[in-house]
Amino acid sequence: MTDAATVDTLSFETALVELEAIVGKLEGGNVPLEESITLYARGEALKARCDALLKDAEARVERITLGLDGKPSGTVPLDGE
């Protein structure tokens, strides 16, 4: 597990892998209470990091628009018209 202060520098993939490992440990039920609390807090931070990175990615995704001739004519935000 990486230091708590570094959650905000993790890539999406790294944060997700660590989050999945934490979920597996907690679901296994073989973790002492104090460690469970620490793992849960770390998991919350990792989830927030993943959510933030996904929102950022969604904001950058664009949809290609086509002109009347069927050729690409530009881009618009994915949720824009």
C-alpha positions as CSV (number, residue, x, y, z in Angstrom):
1,M,0.0,0.0,0.0
2,T,1.3,3.4,-0.9
3,D,1.4,6.4,1.5
4,A,-1.9,8.1,2.1
5,A,-0.4,11.4,0.9
6,T,0.2,10.0,-2.5
7,V,-3.4,9.1,-3.4
8,D,-3.7,12.4,-5.4
9,T,-0.8,11.4,-7.6
10,L,-1.9,7.9,-8.5
11,S,-3.0,7.0,-12.0
12,F,-6.6,5.7,-12.4
13,E,-5.3,2.1,-13.0
14,T,-3.0,2.1,-10.0
15,A,-5.7,3.5,-7.7
16,L,-8.3,1.0,-9.0
17,V,-5.9,-2.0,-8.5
18,E,-5.3,-0.9,-4.9
19,L,-9.0,-0.2,-4.2
20,E,-9.8,-3.7,-5.5
21,A,-7.2,-5.3,-3.2
22,I,-8.6,-3.4,-0.2
23,V,-12.2,-4.5,-1.1
24,G,-11.0,-8.1,-1.3
25,K,-9.3,-7.9,2.1
26,L,-12.4,-6.3,3.8
27,E,-14.8,-8.8,2.1
28,G,-12.6,-11.7,3.4
29,G,-13.4,-10.7,6.9
30,N,-10.0,-11.7,8.3
31,V,-8.7,-8.2,9.0
32,P,-8.5,-6.9,12.6
33,L,-10.9,-4.0,13.4
34,E,-8.2,-1.2,13.5
35,E,-6.7,-2.3,10.2
36,S,-10.2,-2.5,8.7
37,I,-10.9,1.1,9.7
38,T,-7.5,2.2,8.2
39,L,-8.2,0.2,5.0
40,Y,-11.7,1.6,4.7
41,A,-10.4,5.2,5.0
42,R,-7.8,4.4,2.3
43,G,-10.5,2.9,0.1
44,E,-12.6,6.0,0.4
45,A,-9.6,8.2,-0.7
46,L,-8.9,5.8,-3.6
47,K,-12.6,5.8,-4.7
48,A,-12.6,9.6,-4.6
49,R,-9.4,9.7,-6.8
50,C,-10.9,7.3,-9.3
51,D,-14.1,9.3,-9.4
52,A,-12.2,12.6,-10.0
53,L,-10.1,11.0,-12.8
54,L,-13.2,9.6,-14.5
55,K,-15.0,13.0,-14.4
56,D,-11.9,14.6,-15.9
57,A,-11.8,12.1,-18.6
58,E,-15.5,12.5,-19.4
59,A,-15.0,16.2,-19.7
60,R,-12.3,15.7,-22.3
61,V,-14.1,13.1,-24.4
62,E,-15.4,14.6,-27.6
63,R,-17.8,13.3,-30.3
64,I,-16.9,13.7,-33.9
65,T,-19.5,15.5,-36.0
66,L,-20.2,14.7,-39.6
67,G,-21.0,17.2,-42.3
68,L,-23.8,16.7,-44.9
69,D,-21.3,14.9,-47.1
70,G,-20.7,12.3,-44.4
71,K,-17.1,13.5,-43.8
72,P,-15.8,14.6,-40.3
73,S,-16.5,18.3,-39.8
74,G,-15.4,18.9,-36.3
75,T,-16.0,17.8,-32.7
76,V,-18.4,18.6,-29.9
77,P,-18.4,17.6,-26.2
78,L,-19.8,14.1,-25.8
79,D,-22.9,15.3,-24.0
80,G,-23.4,18.4,-26.2
81,E,-25.5,18.7,-29.3
